[in-house]
């Protein structure tokens, strides 16, 4: 079974019919290929950028530690980014990598990674094989309002994605906190198995 995930940014791109498919975001990039967000935005006449907000090694939130199988004392390398469309904040993206595989690598450096984090993981021998996503909505917090330039009454959508290798080992958990206004999430499934 193949599942594609779509994000539509109606407010930012009215009547364009533009949808964002997750597949480019969960695979390593080829040499010379730009990151998926820059490529997707450019294909629709926009400028998509990421601003690195910091890189740390710390204990992640409990729910992230649980999905990464870190245990109570485990730590993760956390890469925090602000995602922008035409210079306007649209999303906060925090990616967590088990410190046991990320410490001392490009993932732990406070700079942009050529080809992106998934390319660095693949080069380390940790190639993504499956992705699990969950989506929730909630009122925004004051730090989110400040970072995303939204109002206190605005809500955010939170998409959490966990990537695993073919052995089931979790290698990345990303929490994306998105401006909810104008967002539409749609899923498409292609069922190619006999029942």
C-alpha positions in Angstrom: 0.0 0.0 0.0 1.4 3.4 -0.9 0.2 6.5 1.0 0.9 10.1 -0.2 0.3 13.0 2.2 -0.7 16.4 0.8 -0.5 19.8 2.4 -2.3 22.6 0.7 -1.4 26.2 1.5 -4.5 28.0 0.3 -3.9 31.3 2.0 -0.4 31.7 0.6 -1.1 30.5 -2.9 -4.8 31.2 -3.7 -6.4 29.3 -6.5 -3.2 27.7 -7.7 -4.2 24.1 -6.9 -0.8 23.6 -5.4 -0.4 20.6 -3.1 2.6 19.4 -1.2 3.4 15.7 -1.4 5.5 14.3 1.5 7.4 11.8 -0.5 10.3 14.2 -1.5 10.6 15.1 2.1 11.3 11.6 3.4 14.0 10.5 1.0 17.7 11.5 0.7 18.5 14.0 -2.0 20.7 13.2 -5.0 24.1 15.0 -5.4 23.5 18.6 -6.5 19.8 18.4 -5.7 18.4 21.3 -3.6 16.2 20.6 -0.5 12.6 19.5 -1.1 11.0 22.7 0.2 13.2 25.1 -1.9 12.5 22.9 -5.0 8.7 22.6 -4.4 8.2 26.3 -3.7 10.3 27.3 -6.8 8.2 25.0 -9.0 5.2 27.2 -8.1 6.9 30.5 -8.5 7.8 31.1 -4.8 10.8 31.2 -2.6 11.0 28.5 0.1 13.7 28.9 2.7 14.7 27.5 6.1 16.4 29.4 8.8 18.3 27.3 11.3 17.3 28.3 14.8 19.7 26.1 16.7 21.3 22.7 17.1 21.5 21.1 20.5 22.0 17.7 22.2 19.4 17.3 24.9 16.7 15.1 26.4 13.7 15.4 24.0 10.1 15.7 25.1 8.8 12.4 26.4 6.6 11.6 23.4 9.6 12.0 21.1 11.9 10.0 23.4 9.3 7.2 23.3 9.1 7.0 19.5 12.9 7.2 19.1 13.2 4.4 21.7 15.7 6.5 23.7 14.7 5.5 27.3 14.6 7.8 30.3 18.3 8.8 30.1 18.6 9.0 26.3 19.4 12.2 24.4 18.8 13.4 20.9 20.5 15.9 18.6 17.8 18.5 17.9 17.8 20.7 14.8 15.3 23.6 15.0 14.3 25.4 11.9 11.9 28.2 10.9 10.3 27.5 7.5 9.5 30.5 5.3 7.5 31.0 2.1 8.5 34.2 0.3 10.0 35.4 3.5 6.9 34.8 5.6 7.0 32.3 8.5 4.8 29.3 7.9 6.2 26.5 10.1 8.5 25.6 13.0 10.2 22.3 12.3 12.1 20.5 15.1 13.9 17.4 14.0 15.3 14.9 16.6 17.9 12.3 15.9 19.2 9.7 18.4 22.4 11.1 19.8 24.0 7.6 19.4 23.9 8.0 15.6 24.0 11.8 15.3 26.7 12.9 17.8 29.9 14.0 16.0 28.3 14.1 12.6 27.1 16.9 10.3 23.7 16.4 12.0 25.2 17.9 15.2 26.8 20.9 13.5 25.1 24.3 13.6 25.0 24.8 9.9 23.0 23.8 6.8 23.6 20.3 5.6 24.2 19.9 1.9 21.4 17.7 0.6 19.6 17.8 4.0 19.6 15.7 7.1 18.2 12.6 5.4 21.1 12.6 3.0 23.5 12.8 5.9 21.6 9.9 7.6 21.8 7.8 4.5 25.6 8.5 4.2 25.9 7.2 7.8 24.1 4.0 6.7 20.7 4.9 8.1 18.4 5.1 5.1 14.7 5.9 5.7 12.4 3.1 4.7 9.0 4.0 6.3 7.3 7.1 7.6 4.5 7.4 10.2 2.6 10.7 10.5 0.1 12.1 13.0 -1.7 15.4 12.9 -3.2 17.4 15.7 -4.5 21.0 16.2 -4.3 23.2 19.3 -4.2 26.8 20.4 -0.9 28.4 19.7 1.6 29.3 22.5 3.1 32.7 23.0 6.6 31.6 21.6 4.8 30.1 18.5 2.8 33.3 18.0 6.0 35.4 18.1 8.0 33.1 15.8 5.1 32.5 13.3 3.8 36.1 13.4 0.2 34.9 14.4 -2.4 36.2 16.8 -3.1 34.9 20.3 -6.4 33.5 19.2 -4.8 31.6 16.2 -4.5 27.8 16.3 -1.6 25.7 15.0 -1.5 22.3 13.3 1.1 20.0 14.5 2.3 17.2 12.2 4.7 14.7 13.8 6.6 12.4 11.4 8.8 9.4 12.5 11.2 7.8 10.0 12.4 4.2 10.4 14.9 2.1 8.6 14.0 -1.2 6.9 14.7 -3.0 10.3 12.2 -0.7 12.1 14.9 1.4 13.8 13.7 5.0 14.4 16.2 7.5 13.0 14.3 10.8 12.9 11.3 12.3 14.6 10.2 15.7 13.3 7.6 17.9 14.9 6.2 20.5 12.5 4.1 23.3 14.0 2.3 25.0 11.2 0.2 28.1 10.8 -3.3 26.6 10.7 -5.1 29.3 8.8 -5.4 28.3 5.2 -4.0 24.8 5.7 -5.7 21.7 4.4 -4.4 18.2 4.9 -5.4 15.5 2.5 -4.3 11.9 2.2 -4.4 9.7 -0.9 -4.0 6.0 -0.7 -3.3 3.6 -3.5 -4.2 0.1 -2.5 -2.2 -2.4 -4.5 -2.7 -5.5 -2.3 -5.1 -8.4 -2.7 -7.6 -8.5 0.2 
